[in-house]
Amino acid sequence: MPAENALLAAGIGAVVCGPAAYVLGPWLMRRIPEPVLDEGETKTPYVSLAGRRAAYWCGGLAAVAGAILGWVLGLDAVLPAWLVLAVAGAVLGYIDARTRYLPSVIIWPTYLVVGLGLLGAALGTGEWGSLWRALIAAAIGFGVFYVLWFAFPRGVGFGDVRLSGLLGLALGWLGWGQFVSGLYGGFFLGAVVGIALIVGRVMTRKQMVPFGPFMLVGALGGVLLGVPLERLYAG
């Protein structure tokens, strides 16, 4: 890929994703319905997050993610789908970090938009094998995290299960190396940080670490490192 294409795509990613998340993040937080909580549970209301701080965080995170994705993917047909995921991921990551909830009203529509983006990429490039791999990866990611949620409900929330399928869909298009390193690298990162916080007595075992941000960082890492790691493993 020519260097100028990477630089142009990085600029497009930052310019598109940053302002979109800056505006969309607080707007969504004012409108997301509150979940039904179990007895004794509490959470920060979504609407109380919808301030300038949220706009700055969502916009900044999305701009950085969009620039990295543009730099790595270049002007590829799949870039628009990933930029949508960067915007949604910045908002979801901020919400999860503040509330420990990943709203399904954001995740499910993002499935649709990212899926349509991948379909458009397949139509434009003829890479139907990549689309099928993306669908299989989404099913695998969702299935594995569903089992983890079923076995360890205090460690993995069902919002993480929904997010795993979405990330698997996007990562699967790029390749199995990106999928494995991106999805499960985030799981490993979250586990290591959680253990460190417990050992450091910052939190107790009964407290739940917001796992969504680690999954999103892991997915971005998979885009960056998936191919080198796959080559290292293969040879």
WOFEN-V407668 format. One record per backbone hydrogen bond with DSSP energy under -0.5 kcal/mol. NH is the residue of the N-H (numbers start at 0). CO is the residue of the C=O. E is the energy in kcal/mol with one decimal. If there is no record, write none. Layout:
BEGIN
nh = (NH:NH)
co = (CO:CO)
e = (E:E)
END
This chain:
BEGIN
nh = (4:5:6:7:8:9:10:11:12:13:14:15:16:17:18:19:20:21:22:23:24:25:26:27:28:29:30:31:36:40:47:48:49:49:50:54:55:56:57:58:59:60:61:62:63:64:65:66:67:68:69:70:71:72:73:75:78:81:82:83:84:85:86:87:88:89:90:91:92:93:94:95:96:97:98:99:102:105:106:107:109:110:111:112:113:114:115:116:117:118:119:120:121:122:123:124:125:127:130:131:132:133:134:135:136:137:138:139:140:141:142:143:144:145:146:147:148:149:150:151:154:155:159:160:161:162:163:164:165:166:167:168:169:170:171:172:173:173:174:178:179:180:181:182:183:184:184:185:186:187:188:189:190:191:192:193:194:195:196:197:198:199:200:201:202:206:208:210:214:215:216:217:218:219:220:221:222:223:224:225:228:229:230:231:232:233:234)
co = (1:1:2:3:4:5:6:7:8:9:10:11:12:13:14:15:16:17:18:19:20:21:22:23:24:25:27:27:34:37:44:45:45:46:48:50:51:52:53:54:55:56:57:58:59:60:61:62:63:64:65:66:67:68:69:73:75:77:78:79:80:81:82:83:84:85:86:87:88:89:90:91:92:93:94:95:100:102:102:103:105:106:107:108:109:110:111:112:113:114:115:116:117:118:119:120:121:125:126:127:128:129:130:131:132:133:134:135:136:137:138:139:140:141:142:143:144:145:146:147:151:151:156:156:157:158:159:160:161:162:163:164:165:166:167:168:169:170:170:174:175:176:177:178:179:179:180:181:182:183:184:185:186:187:188:189:190:191:192:193:194:195:197:196:196:203:206:208:210:211:212:213:214:215:216:217:218:219:220:221:224:225:226:227:228:229:230)
e = (-0.6:-1.6:-2.4:-2.4:-2.8:-2.4:-2.2:-2.5:-2.7:-2.3:-2.5:-2.6:-2.3:-1.9:-0.6:-1.3:-2.6:-2.2:-2.0:-2.9:-2.4:-0.6:-1.3:-2.7:-2.2:-1.6:-1.6:-1.6:-0.6:-2.3:-0.7:-1.8:-0.6:-0.9:-2.8:-1.8:-2.7:-2.5:-3.0:-2.6:-2.7:-2.8:-2.3:-2.2:-2.2:-2.6:-3.0:-2.2:-2.3:-2.7:-2.5:-2.3:-2.3:-3.1:-2.2:-1.7:-1.6:-1.6:-2.3:-2.0:-1.8:-2.0:-2.0:-2.5:-2.9:-2.0:-1.8:-2.8:-3.0:-1.9:-2.4:-2.8:-2.3:-1.6:-2.5:-2.4:-0.6:-1.4:-1.7:-2.5:-1.4:-1.9:-1.6:-2.4:-2.8:-2.8:-2.5:-2.1:-2.4:-2.4:-2.6:-2.0:-2.4:-2.5:-2.2:-1.9:-2.6:-1.9:-1.3:-2.4:-2.3:-2.1:-2.1:-2.4:-2.8:-2.2:-1.9:-2.4:-3.0:-2.5:-2.5:-2.8:-2.2:-2.1:-2.0:-2.1:-2.7:-2.6:-2.4:-3.2:-1.7:-2.0:-0.7:-1.1:-2.1:-2.3:-2.2:-1.4:-1.4:-2.7:-2.4:-2.0:-1.7:-2.9:-2.5:-1.1:-0.8:-0.5:-1.5:-2.1:-2.7:-2.3:-2.4:-2.6:-1.6:-0.5:-0.7:-1.1:-1.1:-2.2:-2.6:-2.6:-2.2:-2.6:-2.4:-2.4:-2.5:-2.3:-2.4:-2.0:-2.9:-2.4:-1.3:-2.6:-1.3:-1.1:-0.5:-0.6:-2.0:-2.4:-2.4:-2.6:-2.1:-2.0:-2.4:-2.1:-1.8:-1.8:-3.2:-2.2:-2.6:-2.3:-2.4:-2.3:-2.5:-2.3:-1.9)
END
